Amino acid sequence: MTTHFDFHYRRLKEAGRKLSEELDPQDFKRWDDIREAARTAIALGAGIIDTIPHDGRLKGAALRATHDLIARYEIAEIAA
């Protein structure tokens, strides 16, 4: 069974891979938006934030906390 976190984590990683490819500006924007939406959804689901930022991008403490959560998840997956 896939959890909410797993779904958005997979989208975040997929977007990261796509952004490392050579893309035209329109595709780059699309994948960057997908990455940010996935990151925001993870933060919302984890209770790190309770509202979506007006520009849709996490910043400051919320961004760091979300990165830390993702890093802990990745470490747990590797160790499993």
Sequence and secondary structure as in RCSB ss.txt:
>XXXX:A:sequence
MTTHFDFHYRRLKEAGRKLSEELDPQDFKRWDDIREAARTAIALGAGIIDTIPHDGRLKGAALRATHDLIARYEI
AEIAA
>XXXX:A:secstr
   HHHHHHHHHHHHHHHHTS   HHHHHHHHHHHHHHHHHHHHHHTS SS  TTS   HHHHHHHHHHHHHHHH
HHHH 
